[in-house]
Amino acid sequence: MKKVINEYIKMTATEAVALLRSKEVSPLDLVEASIQRIEAVDNRVNALPIHCFEQARSQAKSFNYIVHSENPKSLCGLPIAIKDYNDLGGALTTYGSPIFSKNVVKKSDATVRQLETNGAIGIAKSNVPEWAGGHTFNPVNGITRNPWDLRKSAGGSSGGSSAALASGSVWLATGNDLGGSLRTPAAFNGIVGLRPGPGRVPRGTRLPSMDTLWVEGPMARNIDDLALMLDASVGHQIDDPLSFDHSGQSFVAALKEKDVLKRVAFSPDLSIVSIEKEIAEVCGGAASVFADLGADVTDDIPDFSGVLEAFQTLRAVLFATLMEPILKQHRKQIAPEIIGNIERGLNIRPEQIFIAERIRIELYKKVMAFFKTHDFLICPAASIAPFPVEQRYVERNRR
């Protein structure tokens, strides 16, 4: 049995779902395989500190094959990790905060509910920074370590999800992204994370209904599996007024199309961030693959002037909107970095918001014009390599 379980863990999500769909394996088989792997490795990595094992076993035993065999988007009972910013019915949602350390939620949020409707089984909650951040540690569940080097950070805020995938504990995991929280930890852990457009994946009611900065997205070990999860993630949920049903071909099917690339742009830094020299060199070398495919590779980029300042303004406003009531009641139980973010939002002047929104509008126009002449704009997913776990946050980039 142990040998078979190890083989299950080595499979891709695509392979595992195919076996589930054909009934060659059962959801319970994969639940037990995932549990065994978590118990073997996660005491060192600490990617999945909140276990939902008995709940997952129960759901696997009662899984409705008849309903899901007719659903082409179904994951057919595949166990997945749920980020601890998302609600999984019957499990803790702590946000990495001692304020919510005993917060057992009654029902899943819109993101998780969409996945559950399409055959996912939540097996564990993945670790997060306290409320937000680029390094996954918190006073409730501790530090998540990078499976490739336990001395290094797994990134954040989807660091637990990324590390769980990299350690082979699960096949798929949820993530979300405000300013890199899917992309940076994916890069740190050697897996794949996608930030979809707003409304593509439904969000829970904790977030402001009309906000378009924070998005939910899939995380996987490879592109095929990412497309599989995206198909299961998209759709309208009434909780999220911006969410919508996907009317095009499946994302899995789209991967099979052969696009002819004509012009691709590469930039190591978009002329707005510092980047470590090695990362710039490695990514620049990888971009040359497109030239081998016959594409014209350029260093053209849209003008990103003012974008960082605009993002920081809008991010601060979102933080204040979300967190001011909690700050008023629980200031002593909130990390100083988060307090600083909230207070920055509370002190934003109206004219700063106007400027930020104008920059955002103009950037959209510039990017749309850019893609009239380019197929892709490629840049590194992270500007730094994984840093020591002892650091609370990135202090500076090393050129």
Secondary structure, 3 states (H helix, E strand, C coil): CHHHHHHHHHCCHHHHHHHHHCCCCCHHHHHHHHHHHHHHHHHHHCCCCEECHHHHHHHHHCCCHHHHHCCCCCCCCEEEEEECCCCCCCCECCCCCHHHCCCECCCCCHHHHHHHHCCEEEEEEECCCCCCCCCCEECCCEECEECCEEEEECCCCCHHHHHHHHCCCCCEEEEEECCCCCHHHHHHHCCEECCCCCCCCCCCCCCCCCCCCCEEEEEECCHHHHHHHHHHHCCCCCCCCCCCCCCCCCHHHHCCCCCCCCEEEECCCCCCCCCCHHHHHHHHHHHCHHHHCCCEEECCCCCCCCHHHHHHHHHHHHHHHHHHHHHHHHHHHCCHHHHHHHHHHHCCCHHHHHHHHHHHHHHHHHHHHHCCCCCEEECCCCCCCCCECCCCCCCCCCC
